[in-house]
Structures are given as structure tokens and as C-alpha cells.
Amino acid sequence: MNVMSPVPIVERDPPSVAQLFTGFFQLGLMGFGGVLPLARRMVVEDRHWMTGEEFTELLGLCQFLPGGNIINMSVAIGAKFHGVLGAISALLGLIVAPTAIVIGLGVIYDQFSNDPRIEHMFAGLAAAAAGLLVSMAIKIVTPLWRRPIAVVIAAICFFAIAVLGLPLVTTMLVLGTISILVTWRFEG
């Protein structure tokens, strides 16, 4: 595949501004604390707004931007379909409900923070969020198996950050540059 060629687009109707808001609003309600795996399912599998490859490529771009990945994804997806209005709609849909919930839970937690049942509840939520992240990682890596160079670069990146403890930004800049050059050389 040529690096400069665009990703093939699947024929589908783009979501409306209201659909962007309600889709991301539902994500904000359902995926409290771990929205990215659910976002992929909604955008790719349930609503078919994007292909798996498009989602993975957009996520890669959003990971380079400052801020939370899902926030960046909501803005990028909204902007892709309806420009600034779509970006604002998707972003507001994503953050309105969780913001209200966090404020409400903060007030409640302040009163009951020393209760051991509350501590156990949060430990269980953390385990569930970890499972969702592992599931999403597997789904995101699946399209890469057809591209051995991408698998090798991803493995090196994981090893450098997780095992060696190298800084994320430096590692991503170096491996991003190497990835572009190697892909251009061997796949271009």
C-alpha cells in the first residue's frame, strides 16, 4: 500500500450533528472512566461511521495531540463529518453527563470516603476498566497483523516505554519518524 494513498472510504451516510451529540452522550454515560473501547465499538461496529482502519489511524493521530484521546477523537470525528459544529456537538455530548455525574459523586464521596464498601467498589471499577482497555488494544492491533513492519514498530514502542521506561514523547518522535521512513521505503 502506498503511504500517500488515501484510506479507502466505505460508502455510508454521515451522522447528523444530533446523531454525533447523542452517540457521544451515550458514550459519556456508559463508559465512565473507560470510553475509548466503547467509542470504537460505537463508531466502527454499531454505527459504521468509520472503518476499523480509519478509527485506528485517527486514534494514532489523536494520541500525538495534547489532552485525552477520547476527547481528541470526539472532536476529530465531529469535525470530519460537520466541521466546527460537529466537533462542538460531539465534544459536548461526550462531556456533559460525566461532568454532572462527577460533581454529584464528588459531593457524595466527600461524605462517605472512609467507608470500606466504597473503597472496594472503586477497586472493582478499576479492574473492569483495565479489562476494557485490553480488549480495545486487541481490536486496534488486529488490522496491523497484515503489516509486519507496523507490528515490529509497535512492539519496539511497547518495549521501549513499558519495559525500558523511556520517555513517551521521545520514543514516539523517534519511532514515528522511523516508521514513516521504513513504510515509505518498503511499502511505497
C-alpha positions in Angstrom: 0.0 0.0 0.0 1.3 3.4 -0.9 1.8 5.7 2.2 0.4 8.7 0.3 -2.7 6.9 -1.0 -5.9 7.7 1.0 -7.6 5.1 3.1 -10.5 3.5 1.2 -13.8 5.0 2.3 -16.8 2.8 2.8 -20.0 4.2 1.3 -22.2 5.2 4.2 -24.4 8.1 5.3 -22.6 10.5 7.6 -24.1 11.0 11.0 -26.0 14.2 11.6 -25.0 16.8 14.2 -27.7 15.4 16.5 -26.5 11.9 16.0 -23.0 12.9 16.9 -24.2 14.5 20.1 -26.4 11.6 21.1 -23.8 9.0 20.2 -21.1 10.6 22.3 -23.6 11.5 25.0 -24.4 7.8 25.3 -20.7 7.0 25.4 -20.2 9.6 28.2 -23.0 7.9 30.2 -22.0 4.3 29.5 -18.2 4.4 29.5 -17.5 6.4 32.6 -13.7 6.2 33.1 -13.1 4.0 30.1 -14.8 5.4 27.0 -12.3 4.6 24.3 -13.1 0.9 23.9 -16.8 1.7 23.7 -16.1 4.5 21.3 -14.5 2.1 18.9 -17.5 -0.3 19.1 -20.0 2.6 18.6 -18.2 4.3 15.7 -16.9 1.2 13.8 -19.1 -1.8 14.7 -22.5 -0.4 15.7 -23.0 2.8 13.7 -20.4 2.2 10.9 -19.3 5.8 10.8 -15.8 4.7 10.1 -13.9 1.5 9.2 -11.6 -0.1 11.8 -8.6 1.1 9.9 -9.8 4.7 9.8 -10.5 4.6 13.5 -7.1 3.2 14.3 -5.3 5.8 12.1 -7.4 8.6 13.6 -6.6 7.3 17.1 -2.9 7.3 16.3 -3.1 10.9 15.2 -5.1 11.9 18.4 -2.5 10.2 20.6 0.0 12.8 19.4 -2.3 15.7 20.4 -2.3 17.1 23.9 -5.3 16.0 26.0 -7.3 12.9 26.5 -7.5 10.5 23.5 -11.3 10.2 23.6 -11.7 14.0 23.8 -9.5 14.4 20.7 -11.4 11.5 19.0 -14.8 13.1 19.6 -13.6 16.5 18.2 -11.9 14.8 15.2 -14.9 12.6 14.3 -17.3 15.5 14.7 -15.1 17.8 12.6 -14.7 15.1 9.9 -18.5 15.0 9.3 -19.7 18.5 10.1 -16.7 20.8 10.8 -16.6 23.0 13.8 -20.3 22.4 14.6 -19.8 18.7 14.5 -16.7 18.9 16.7 -18.6 21.0 19.3 -21.6 18.7 19.2 -19.6 15.5 19.7 -17.4 17.1 22.4 -20.4 18.4 24.4 -22.2 15.1 24.0 -19.2 13.4 25.5 -18.6 15.6 28.5 -21.9 17.0 29.6 -23.2 13.9 31.5 -19.8 12.8 33.0 -19.2 16.4 34.3 -22.6 16.4 36.1 -22.0 12.9 37.4 -18.5 13.7 38.7 -19.8 16.8 40.5 -22.6 14.7 42.1 -20.3 11.8 43.0 -17.7 14.2 44.4 -20.3 15.5 46.9 -21.4 12.0 47.9 -17.8 10.7 48.1 -16.9 13.5 50.3 -19.4 12.3 52.9 -18.7 8.5 52.6 -15.0 8.3 51.6 -13.9 6.3 54.6 -16.5 3.5 54.1 -14.7 0.2 53.1 -17.5 -0.7 50.8 -16.8 2.4 48.7 -13.1 1.5 48.5 -13.9 -2.0 47.3 -16.4 -0.6 44.7 -13.6 1.6 43.2 -11.2 -1.3 43.1 -13.8 -3.4 41.2 -14.3 -0.5 38.7 -10.6 -0.2 38.1 -10.4 -3.9 37.3 -13.3 -3.6 34.8 -11.7 -0.6 33.1 -8.4 -2.5 32.7 -10.2 -5.3 31.0 -11.9 -2.9 28.6 -8.6 -1.4 27.7 -7.0 -4.8 27.0 -10.0 -5.7 24.8 -9.7 -2.4 22.8 -5.9 -2.9 22.4 -6.5 -6.3 20.8 -9.1 -4.8 18.4 -6.9 -1.9 17.5 -3.9 -4.2 16.8 -5.8 -6.7 14.7 -5.6 -4.6 11.4 -1.8 -4.3 11.9 -1.2 -8.0 11.6 -1.3 -7.7 7.8 1.5 -5.2 8.0 4.6 -6.8 9.6 6.6 -3.5 9.7 3.8 -1.9 11.8 3.8 -4.9 14.2 7.6 -4.6 14.7 7.4 -0.8 15.3 4.5 -1.3 17.7 6.4 -4.0 19.6 9.6 -1.8 19.8 7.5 1.1 21.1 5.8 -1.0 23.7 9.2 -2.4 24.8 10.8 1.0 24.9 8.1 2.6 27.0 6.8 -0.3 29.2 10.0 -2.2 29.8 12.8 0.3 29.4 10.8 3.2 30.8 11.9 5.6 28.1 10.0 8.9 27.8 6.8 8.6 25.7 7.3 11.8 23.7 10.9 11.0 22.7 10.1 7.4 21.9 7.1 8.4 19.8 9.0 11.0 17.9 11.9 8.7 17.1 9.7 5.7 16.2 7.2 7.8 14.3 10.0 9.1 12.1 11.5 5.6 11.6 8.0 4.2 10.9 7.4 6.8 8.2 10.7 6.2 6.6 10.6 2.4 6.7 7.0 2.4 5.4 7.8 4.8 2.6 10.9 2.7 1.7 9.3 -0.8 1.8 5.6 -0.2 1.1 5.7 2.9 -1.0 
